[in-house]
Amino acid sequence: MDAVDRQLIQALRENGRASYAELGRLVGLSGPSVTDRINRLESAGVITGYRATVDPKKLGLGVTALIGVTLSDAVDHEDAAGRLRELAEIEDCWFIAGEHSYMLKVRASDVDGLERTVRRLARTKGVSRTHSTLVLSVKWENRVGELPRDEQA
């Protein structure tokens, strides 16, 4: 991956709908050259997908919580992650070091919906304990920061 690839990745992180022509102007390449590079980055698994960022409140998901999940000692972490994946309310799941095994970002319509989700989590095989933190407001989310510098450049 060279400096041009890194520029393309940064541009796509900021605007995933940018045309190949726009990207080409940004990095000084033709549209077909940009297409080839992006296809190569996708094939290599560097670019893993494209998404629309949406306002959860406008989708009826007005409550966000971070939930720490502690697993029982004998559970297989991959099996537990597979079971957690089945809960549609879980937007993000991180395997973490510290007091909990996983940290989840959960969206629900209201506090009653969050309570139902917490109950479902508690009944999930391998989950021994949960700890919920209610998000009062979001200051920012999905921030696109600068890519780390390429040390070889």
KELOKOL-555691 format. One line per field, with one value per residue: residue number from 1; residue in one letter; chain; x, z, y of N, C-alpha, C, O in turn. Coordinates in nm, 4 decimals, padded with zeros to 6 digits. Layout:
REM residues N
i [NUM ...];
aa [A ...];
ch [A ...];
n_u [X ...];
n_w [Z ...];
n_v [Y ...];
ca_u [X ...];
ca_w [Z ...];
ca_v [Y ...];
c_u [X ...];
c_w [Z ...];
c_v [Y ...];
o_u [X ...];
o_w [Z ...];
o_v [Y ...];
This chain:
REM residues 153
i [1 2 3 4 5 6 7 8 9 10 11 12 13 14 15 16 17 18 19 20 21 22 23 24 25 26 27 28 29 30 31 32 33 34 35 36 37 38 39 40 41 42 43 44 45 46 47 48 49 50 51 52 53 54 55 56 57 58 59 60 61 62 63 64 65 66 67 68 69 70 71 72 73 74 75 76 77 78 79 80 81 82 83 84 85 86 87 88 89 90 91 92 93 94 95 96 97 98 99 100 101 102 103 104 105 106 107 108 109 110 111 112 113 114 115 116 117 118 119 120 121 122 123 124 125 126 127 128 129 130 131 132 133 134 135 136 137 138 139 140 141 142 143 144 145 146 147 148 149 150 151 152 153];
aa [M D A V D R Q L I Q A L R E N G R A S Y A E L G R L V G L S G P S V T D R I N R L E S A G V I T G Y R A T V D P K K L G L G V T A L I G V T L S D A V D H E D A A G R L R E L A E I E D C W F I A G E H S Y M L K V R A S D V D G L E R T V R R L A R T K G V S R T H S T L V L S V K W E N R V G E L P R D E Q A];
ch [A A A A A A A A A A A A A A A A A A A A A A A A A A A A A A A A A A A A A A A A A A A A A A A A A A A A A A A A A A A A A A A A A A A A A A A A A A A A A A A A A A A A A A A A A A A A A A A A A A A A A A A A A A A A A A A A A A A A A A A A A A A A A A A A A A A A A A A A A A A A A A A A A A A A A A A A A];
n_u [00.0860 00.0702 00.1379 -00.0594 -00.2661 -00.3287 -00.4231 -00.6512 -00.7999 -00.8408 -00.9930 -01.2219 -01.3116 -01.3975 -01.5889 -01.7758 -01.9231 -01.7955 -01.7082 -01.5189 -01.3912 -01.3810 -01.2165 -00.9902 -00.9117 -00.8378 -00.6118 -00.4534 -00.4786 -00.6139 -00.9631 -01.0010 -00.7575 -00.7877 -01.0094 -00.8943 -00.7084 -00.8780 -01.0321 -00.8286 -00.7622 -01.0017 -01.0116 -00.7900 -00.8854 -00.8561 -01.0299 -01.3392 -01.6097 -01.9011 -02.1052 -02.4148 -02.4437 -02.6620 -02.9228 -02.9980 -03.2176 -03.4096 -03.4838 -03.6318 -03.4858 -03.4146 -03.2681 -02.9513 -02.7073 -02.4159 -02.2939 -02.1351 -02.0249 -01.9800 -01.8405 -01.9064 -01.6659 -01.6172 -01.7013 -01.6788 -01.5305 -01.5737 -01.8074 -01.9817 -01.9698 -02.0920 -02.3526 -02.4212 -02.4231 -02.6656 -02.8527 -03.0273 -03.0310 -02.7808 -02.5347 -02.2581 -01.9793 -01.7216 -01.4369 -01.2717 -01.0057 -00.9913 -01.2363 -01.4665 -01.5683 -01.6692 -01.7653 -02.0540 -02.2379 -02.5556 -02.8706 -03.1958 -03.5551 -03.6724 -03.6512 -03.7802 -03.7484 -03.4713 -03.4453 -03.5656 -03.3767 -03.1510 -03.2433 -03.2638 -02.9935 -02.8958 -03.0062 -02.8652 -02.6696 -02.3739 -02.3289 -02.2515 -02.2798 -02.3948 -02.3299 -02.4683 -02.4513 -02.6110 -02.6385 -02.6432 -02.6248 -02.4961 -02.1899 -02.0103 -01.9813 -01.8704 -01.6429 -01.4083 -01.0854 -00.7453 -00.5432 -00.2869 00.0517 00.2458 00.5165 00.7163 00.7328];
n_w [00.0000 -00.0975 -00.0789 -00.2378 -00.2348 00.0364 00.0432 -00.1154 00.0435 00.2743 00.1609 00.0802 00.3290 00.4310 00.2454 00.1188 -00.1096 -00.3105 -00.6489 -00.8852 -01.0627 -00.9191 -00.7076 -00.8538 -00.9457 -00.7024 -00.6275 -00.8503 -01.0607 -01.3328 -01.3821 -01.4455 -01.3405 -01.0711 -01.0212 -01.0581 -00.8447 -00.6205 -00.6490 -00.6069 -00.3394 -00.2182 -00.2805 -00.1362 00.1143 00.2552 00.2183 00.3392 00.3032 00.2326 00.3727 00.4759 00.6882 00.9453 01.1274 01.4311 01.5963 01.4193 01.3120 01.5032 01.7210 01.9963 02.2304 02.3549 02.4748 02.6501 02.7107 02.9302 02.9172 03.1017 03.0757 03.1656 03.3195 03.1794 02.9186 02.5611 02.3876 02.1165 02.0546 02.2263 02.1181 01.8726 01.9577 02.0676 01.8392 01.7286 01.8448 01.7390 01.8320 01.9122 01.8102 01.7919 01.8867 02.0988 02.1849 02.4810 02.7054 03.0574 03.3096 03.1962 02.9437 02.6909 02.5268 02.4466 02.2081 02.2180 02.0703 02.1262 02.1181 02.3340 02.6963 02.8022 02.5908 02.5986 02.8457 02.7883 02.6093 02.7763 02.9475 02.7656 02.7024 02.9530 02.9654 02.7774 02.6797 02.8523 02.9354 03.2259 03.3671 03.3369 03.2744 03.2545 03.0896 03.0411 02.7606 02.7630 02.5871 02.2559 02.1639 01.9511 01.6865 01.4937 01.3922 01.1532 01.1561 01.0932 00.8971 01.0266 00.9812 00.7063 00.7763 00.6053 00.4016];
n_v [-00.1174 00.2102 00.5686 00.6885 00.4999 00.5238 00.7871 00.7569 00.5789 00.7367 00.9452 00.8004 00.7150 00.9546 01.0313 00.8095 00.7993 00.9253 00.9792 00.7822 00.9480 01.1915 01.1068 01.0439 01.2980 01.4056 01.2548 01.2604 01.0741 00.8752 00.7920 00.5085 00.4078 00.4633 00.3036 00.0476 00.0465 00.0694 -00.1619 -00.3484 -00.2902 -00.3609 -00.6371 -00.7227 -00.6986 -00.4661 -00.2482 -00.2980 -00.2605 -00.0520 00.1968 00.3520 00.6260 00.6755 00.8493 00.7271 00.7946 00.8863 00.6532 00.5418 00.4556 00.5601 00.5244 00.4596 00.2365 00.1304 -00.1814 -00.3853 -00.7150 -01.0014 -01.3154 -01.6571 -01.8766 -02.1200 -02.0923 -02.0873 -01.8303 -01.7598 -01.9004 -01.7691 -01.5096 -01.5612 -01.6196 -01.3712 -01.2173 -01.2790 -01.1146 -00.8546 -00.5959 -00.5290 -00.3246 -00.2865 -00.4872 -00.5516 -00.7375 -00.7293 -00.6263 -00.6355 -00.5694 -00.6802 -00.9212 -00.8636 -00.5585 -00.3962 -00.2050 -00.0954 -00.0403 00.0817 00.1235 00.2508 00.2885 00.0655 -00.1146 -00.1397 -00.2637 -00.5119 -00.6100 -00.6325 -00.8307 -01.0436 -01.0709 -01.1534 -01.4048 -01.5388 -01.8099 -01.8718 -01.6116 -01.4495 -01.2136 -00.8739 -00.5263 -00.2202 00.0941 00.3878 00.5948 00.9371 01.1560 01.2056 01.3172 01.3005 01.0631 00.7835 00.9076 01.0182 00.9857 01.0915 00.8756 00.6592 00.7559 00.6383 00.4565 00.3767 00.5521];
ca_u [00.0000 00.1535 00.0775 -00.1811 -00.3683 -00.3674 -00.5063 -00.7812 -00.8707 -00.8847 -01.1017 -01.3421 -01.3599 -01.4656 -01.7038 -01.7844 -01.9972 -01.7140 -01.6927 -01.3803 -01.3362 -01.3458 -01.1009 -00.8772 -00.8658 -00.7755 -00.4809 -00.3780 -00.4844 -00.7340 -01.0705 -00.9721 -00.6491 -00.8479 -01.0919 -00.8040 -00.6528 -00.9837 -01.0620 -00.7191 -00.7770 -01.1171 -00.9704 -00.6935 -00.9532 -00.8289 -01.1633 -01.4286 -01.7488 -01.9484 -02.2271 -02.4803 -02.4511 -02.7996 -02.9586 -03.0778 -03.3439 -03.5064 -03.5265 -03.7047 -03.3927 -03.3774 -03.1897 -02.8246 -02.6397 -02.2949 -02.3165 -02.0239 -02.0710 -01.8823 -01.8745 -01.8697 -01.5298 -01.6055 -01.7607 -01.5927 -01.5575 -01.6281 -01.9474 -02.0555 -01.9805 -02.1934 -02.4854 -02.4467 -02.4507 -02.8068 -02.9355 -03.0244 -03.0153 -02.6379 -02.4785 -02.1143 -01.9345 -01.5756 -01.3728 -01.1871 -00.9315 -01.0431 -01.3368 -01.5642 -01.5182 -01.7152 -01.8374 -02.1538 -02.3181 -02.6918 -02.9721 -03.3327 -03.6537 -03.6957 -03.5910 -03.8418 -03.6806 -03.3376 -03.4620 -03.5888 -03.2475 -03.0668 -03.2952 -03.2220 -02.8502 -02.8773 -03.0467 -02.7789 -02.5791 -02.2360 -02.3224 -02.2707 -02.3163 -02.3903 -02.3239 -02.5182 -02.4323 -02.7014 -02.5814 -02.7346 -02.6211 -02.3815 -02.1149 -01.9751 -01.9815 -01.8229 -01.5458 -01.3057 -00.9589 -00.6361 -00.4770 -00.1502 00.1491 00.3190 00.6545 00.8080 00.7319];
ca_w [00.0000 -00.1084 -00.0346 -00.3162 -00.1760 00.1650 00.0117 -00.1615 00.1601 00.3567 00.0898 00.0873 00.4670 00.4493 00.1551 00.0502 -00.2349 -00.4086 -00.7758 -00.9187 -01.1272 -00.8098 -00.6385 -00.9447 -00.9402 -00.5715 -00.6182 -00.9736 -01.1457 -01.4154 -01.3225 -01.4526 -01.2482 -00.9378 -01.0144 -01.0376 -00.7097 -00.5227 -00.6612 -00.5424 -00.1948 -00.1773 -00.2883 -00.0291 00.2436 00.3207 00.2167 00.3708 00.2711 00.2257 00.4529 00.4984 00.8287 00.9660 01.2589 01.4940 01.6499 01.3095 01.2855 01.6213 01.8179 02.0748 02.3492 02.3308 02.5974 02.6426 02.8046 02.9536 02.9357 03.1596 03.0430 03.2641 03.2972 03.0909 02.7869 02.4471 02.3489 01.9801 02.0627 02.2902 02.0193 01.7768 02.0186 02.0806 01.7038 01.6978 01.9010 01.6408 01.8989 01.9330 01.6924 01.7921 01.9894 02.1095 02.2821 02.5499 02.8259 03.1723 03.3948 03.1151 02.8271 02.5733 02.5426 02.3403 02.1886 02.1947 02.0403 02.1544 02.0942 02.4597 02.8114 02.8107 02.4909 02.6513 02.9521 02.7237 02.5542 02.8892 02.9922 02.6653 02.7237 03.0766 02.9389 02.6740 02.7308 02.8713 02.9961 03.3706 03.4261 03.2488 03.3402 03.1537 03.1032 02.9496 02.6938 02.7765 02.4593 02.1717 02.1243 01.8145 01.6618 01.3592 01.3495 01.0599 01.1879 00.9984 00.8978 01.0759 00.8744 00.6555 00.8226 00.4972 00.3014];
ca_v [00.0000 00.3297 00.6946 00.7131 00.4128 00.5816 00.9037 00.7067 00.5249 00.8494 01.0133 00.7169 00.7177 01.0827 01.0375 00.6815 00.8135 00.9994 00.9071 00.7516 01.0675 01.2838 01.0506 01.0577 01.4376 01.4263 01.1887 01.2783 00.9548 00.8617 00.7124 00.3658 00.3742 00.4645 00.1821 -00.0656 00.0521 00.0406 -00.3048 -00.4206 -00.2703 -00.4430 -00.7779 -00.7485 -00.6889 -00.3375 -00.1872 -00.4107 -00.2335 00.0852 00.2055 00.4811 00.6650 00.7195 00.8999 00.6214 00.8479 00.8945 00.5151 00.4959 00.3981 00.6776 00.4913 00.3910 00.1946 00.0489 -00.2912 -00.4758 -00.8532 -01.0932 -01.4534 -01.7588 -01.9256 -02.2362 -02.0679 -02.0583 -01.6920 -01.7524 -01.9432 -01.6599 -01.4015 -01.6029 -01.6028 -01.2277 -01.1671 -01.3046 -01.0082 -00.7456 -00.4667 -00.5033 -00.2589 -00.3111 -00.5810 -00.5526 -00.8258 -00.6323 -00.6622 -00.5614 -00.6335 -00.7530 -00.9938 -00.7900 -00.4331 -00.3892 -00.0842 -00.1435 00.0614 00.0377 00.2288 00.3220 00.2204 -00.0680 -00.1969 -00.1679 -00.3636 -00.6413 -00.6531 -00.6744 -00.9613 -01.1428 -01.0919 -01.2299 -01.5430 -01.5939 -01.9125 -01.8295 -01.4788 -01.4599 -01.0849 -00.7575 -00.3953 -00.1265 00.2382 00.4564 00.7119 01.0506 01.2271 01.1725 01.4374 01.2624 00.9191 00.7500 01.0082 00.9740 01.0503 01.0735 00.7453 00.6689 00.7799 00.5210 00.4702 00.3433 00.6607];
c_u [00.0904 00.0753 -00.0520 -00.2954 -00.4203 -00.4551 -00.6461 -00.8637 -00.9235 -01.0016 -01.2306 -01.3984 -01.4390 -01.5910 -01.7069 -01.8594 -01.9196 -01.6986 -01.5455 -01.3142 -01.2941 -01.2206 -00.9756 -00.8214 -00.7904 -00.6329 -00.3984 -00.3715 -00.6110 -00.8385 -01.0430 -00.8586 -00.7005 -00.9320 -01.0050 -00.7496 -00.7579 -01.0231 -00.9550 -00.7291 -00.8957 -01.0785 -00.8754 -00.7574 -00.9215 -00.9589 -01.2620 -01.5749 -01.7779 -02.0821 -02.2870 -02.4805 -02.5886 -02.8179 -03.0481 -03.2123 -03.4515 -03.5528 -03.6022 -03.6164 -03.3337 -03.2920 -03.0662 -02.7640 -02.5119 -02.3098 -02.1922 -02.0790 -01.9555 -01.9296 -01.8367 -01.7359 -01.5200 -01.6524 -01.6523 -01.6296 -01.6179 -01.7736 -02.0334 -02.0748 -02.0859 -02.3342 -02.5206 -02.4838 -02.5990 -02.8996 -02.9226 -03.0012 -02.8682 -02.5797 -02.3291 -02.0802 -01.7830 -01.5330 -01.2666 -01.1089 -00.9893 -01.1472 -01.4348 -01.4960 -01.5496 -01.7756 -01.9273 -02.2102 -02.4546 -02.7821 -03.1095 -03.4272 -03.6743 -03.6348 -03.6516 -03.7763 -03.5401 -03.3461 -03.4858 -03.4577 -03.1563 -03.1135 -03.2541 -03.0728 -02.8253 -02.9139 -02.9579 -02.6793 -02.4362 -02.2213 -02.3475 -02.3161 -02.3114 -02.3827 -02.3584 -02.4880 -02.5178 -02.6322 -02.6836 -02.7391 -02.4935 -02.3150 -02.0576 -01.9684 -01.9321 -01.7256 -01.4420 -01.1790 -00.8581 -00.5819 -00.3384 -00.0543 00.2163 00.4656 00.7572 00.8214 00.8385];
c_w [00.0000 -00.0643 -00.1106 -00.2631 -00.0454 00.1444 -00.0319 -00.0449 00.2467 00.2909 00.0962 00.2289 00.4938 00.3636 00.0710 -00.0814 -00.3409 -00.5345 -00.7992 -00.9871 -01.0204 -00.7369 -00.7243 -00.9442 -00.8101 -00.5653 -00.7459 -01.0615 -01.2300 -01.3401 -01.3281 -01.3582 -01.1036 -00.9188 -00.9867 -00.8953 -00.6050 -00.5291 -00.5918 -00.3889 -00.1397 -00.1758 -00.1766 00.1095 00.3203 00.3294 00.2318 00.3402 00.2681 00.2975 00.4485 00.6487 00.8492 01.1086 01.3269 01.5479 01.5427 01.2644 01.4050 01.7263 01.9022 02.1966 02.3076 02.4651 02.5620 02.7503 02.8105 02.9822 02.9906 03.1301 03.1571 03.2240 03.1883 02.9475 02.6814 02.3958 02.2094 01.9769 02.1215 02.1917 01.9137 01.8306 02.0333 01.9452 01.6674 01.7524 01.8129 01.7050 01.9205 01.8035 01.6791 01.9068 01.9864 02.2158 02.3497 02.6639 02.9402 03.2457 03.3166 03.0008 02.6983 02.6161 02.4208 02.3302 02.1421 02.1664 02.0668 02.1321 02.2183 02.5735 02.8292 02.7109 02.5355 02.7604 02.8928 02.6675 02.6658 02.9423 02.8952 02.6793 02.8446 03.0571 02.8352 02.7365 02.7361 02.9342 03.1457 03.4316 03.3192 03.3338 03.2352 03.1904 02.9969 02.8916 02.7027 02.6487 02.3858 02.1300 01.9841 01.8075 01.5193 01.3042 01.2569 01.0910 01.0767 01.0092 00.9587 00.9587 00.8351 00.6899 00.7128 00.3956 00.3314];
c_v [00.1234 00.4534 00.7246 00.6265 00.4736 00.7053 00.8592 00.6543 00.6378 00.9217 00.9324 00.7105 00.8450 01.0941 00.9105 00.6871 00.8911 00.9149 00.8784 00.8711 01.1697 01.2363 01.0654 01.1989 01.4646 01.3707 01.1976 01.1544 00.9573 00.7787 00.5628 00.3226 00.3692 00.3385 00.0600 -00.0685 00.0149 -00.1062 -00.3889 -00.4091 -00.3507 -00.5909 -00.8160 -00.7394 -00.5619 -00.2584 -00.3015 -00.3832 -00.0849 00.0897 00.3453 00.5062 00.7268 00.7726 00.7962 00.6707 00.8536 00.7571 00.4575 00.4317 00.5101 00.6509 00.4128 00.3555 00.1202 -00.0570 -00.3782 -00.6140 -00.9354 -01.2340 -01.5456 -01.8200 -02.0322 -02.2104 -02.0411 -01.9192 -01.6799 -01.7975 -01.8321 -01.5445 -01.4355 -01.5868 -01.4541 -01.1677 -01.1842 -01.1971 -00.8838 -00.6095 -00.4303 -00.4485 -00.2874 -00.4048 -00.5861 -00.6528 -00.7407 -00.6958 -00.5794 -00.6415 -00.7207 -00.8263 -00.9185 -00.6576 -00.4214 -00.2486 -00.1324 -00.0247 00.0006 00.1554 00.3146 00.2409 00.0808 -00.1633 -00.2334 -00.2748 -00.5029 -00.6975 -00.7037 -00.8096 -01.0715 -01.1732 -01.1805 -01.3769 -01.6123 -01.6908 -01.8593 -01.6925 -01.4933 -01.3278 -00.9771 -00.6312 -00.2916 00.0178 00.3048 00.5797 00.8249 01.1337 01.1875 01.3036 01.4190 01.1114 00.8983 00.8538 00.9458 01.0521 01.0288 00.9322 00.7612 00.6858 00.6487 00.5416 00.4426 00.4562 00.7642];
o_u [00.1763 -00.0385 -00.1451 -00.4080 -00.5408 -00.5506 -00.7465 -00.9832 -01.0393 -01.0990 -01.3379 -01.5199 -01.5358 -01.6882 -01.6469 -01.8595 -01.9721 -01.6784 -01.4583 -01.1941 -01.1858 -01.1303 -00.8679 -00.6999 -00.6913 -00.5443 -00.2858 -00.2714 -00.7041 -00.8060 -01.0592 -00.8632 -00.6618 -00.9268 -01.0385 -00.7453 -00.7303 -01.0451 -00.9862 -00.7070 -00.8900 -01.1094 -00.8793 -00.6928 -00.9559 -00.9939 -01.2679 -01.6572 -01.6913 -02.1631 -02.2181 -02.5137 -02.6267 -02.7381 -03.1627 -03.3105 -03.5691 -03.6488 -03.6331 -03.6665 -03.2190 -03.2468 -03.0748 -02.7685 -02.5021 -02.3352 -02.1497 -02.1705 -01.8468 -02.0449 -01.7465 -01.6977 -01.4230 -01.6433 -01.5490 -01.7457 -01.7057 -01.8547 -02.1432 -02.1838 -02.1607 -02.4247 -02.6358 -02.5669 -02.6509 -03.0150 -02.8193 -02.9560 -02.8355 -02.5760 -02.2792 -02.1447 -01.7229 -01.5879 -01.1799 -01.1419 -01.0312 -01.1466 -01.4805 -01.3816 -01.4664 -01.8297 -01.8825 -02.2284 -02.4671 -02.7712 -03.1358 -03.3852 -03.6915 -03.5738 -03.5810 -03.7515 -03.4947 -03.2630 -03.4312 -03.4314 -03.0914 -03.0312 -03.2144 -03.0314 -02.7432 -02.8588 -02.9745 -02.6126 -02.3841 -02.1131 -02.4520 -02.3828 -02.2348 -02.4239 -02.2857 -02.4979 -02.4996 -02.5743 -02.7967 -02.8465 -02.3963 -02.3778 -02.0568 -01.9522 -01.9498 -01.7260 -01.3946 -01.1669 -00.8832 -00.5756 -00.2774 -00.0788 00.2401 00.5304 00.8733 00.9125 00.8521];
o_w [00.0869 -00.0185 -00.0528 -00.2483 -00.0201 00.2192 00.0097 -00.0353 00.2883 00.3580 00.1156 00.2468 00.5699 00.4033 -00.0364 -00.1571 -00.4486 -00.5269 -00.7402 -00.9711 -01.0289 -00.7082 -00.6731 -00.9425 -00.8087 -00.5053 -00.7503 -01.1293 -01.2016 -01.2469 -01.2270 -01.3022 -01.0251 -00.8137 -00.9011 -00.8325 -00.5125 -00.4254 -00.5261 -00.3177 -00.0280 -00.0802 -00.1273 00.2101 00.4379 00.4358 00.1477 00.3502 00.2971 00.2850 00.4209 00.7269 00.7781 01.1978 01.2857 01.5454 01.5698 01.1883 01.4077 01.8130 01.8831 02.2612 02.2353 02.5589 02.4575 02.8667 02.7108 03.0631 02.9329 03.1561 03.2354 03.1070 03.1126 02.8634 02.7099 02.3644 02.1878 01.9046 02.0732 02.1829 01.8704 01.7582 02.0138 01.9380 01.5837 01.7102 01.8130 01.6377 01.9442 01.7012 01.5688 02.0116 01.8846 02.3260 02.2820 02.7119 02.9199 03.2444 03.3666 02.9657 02.6080 02.7259 02.3069 02.4314 02.0406 02.2312 02.0345 02.1279 02.2088 02.5501 02.8676 02.7429 02.5129 02.7658 02.9427 02.6771 02.6505 02.9782 02.9373 02.6691 02.8393 03.1244 02.8088 02.8346 02.6369 02.9821 03.1872 03.5351 03.2233 03.4498 03.1371 03.3064 02.8774 02.9654 02.6560 02.6068 02.4463 02.0682 01.9057 01.9081 01.4338 01.1848 01.2803 01.0566 00.9797 01.1184 00.9440 00.8496 00.9182 00.6389 00.7261 00.3128 00.2579];
o_v [00.1386 00.4436 00.7808 00.6739 00.4746 00.7266 00.9171 00.6821 00.6348 00.9558 00.9894 00.7014 00.8439 01.1584 00.9053 00.5900 00.9192 00.7937 00.9423 00.8930 01.2278 01.3149 01.0959 01.2187 01.5376 01.4317 01.1481 01.1313 01.0328 00.7051 00.4945 00.2130 00.2826 00.2746 -00.0220 -00.1743 -00.0615 -00.1687 -00.4882 -00.5070 -00.4020 -00.6620 -00.9287 -00.7684 -00.5504 -00.2073 -00.3911 -00.4742 -00.0024 -00.0022 00.4435 00.4172 00.8198 00.7439 00.7783 00.5966 00.8293 00.7448 00.3384 00.3600 00.5503 00.7454 00.3136 00.4352 00.0558 -00.0259 -00.4366 -00.6286 -00.9383 -01.2684 -01.5159 -01.8153 -02.0335 -02.2998 -01.9806 -01.8929 -01.5964 -01.7396 -01.8043 -01.4881 -01.3479 -01.5453 -01.4153 -01.0772 -01.1103 -01.1892 -00.8167 -00.5168 -00.3140 -00.5169 -00.3098 -00.4019 -00.6204 -00.6527 -00.6853 -00.8042 -00.4655 -00.7646 -00.8235 -00.7975 -00.9107 -00.6446 -00.4350 -00.1808 -00.2010 00.0794 -00.1152 00.2710 00.4362 00.1367 -00.0124 -00.2796 -00.3456 -00.3655 -00.6013 -00.8173 -00.8072 -00.8938 -01.1801 -01.2887 -01.2721 -01.4640 -01.7313 -01.6577 -01.8083 -01.6585 -01.5433 -01.3271 -00.9864 -00.6299 -00.2762 00.0580 00.2815 00.6594 00.8110 01.1770 01.1422 01.3895 01.5140 01.0423 00.9851 00.8840 00.8346 01.1697 00.9573 00.8757 00.8671 00.6344 00.5610 00.6329 00.4813 00.4548 00.8620];
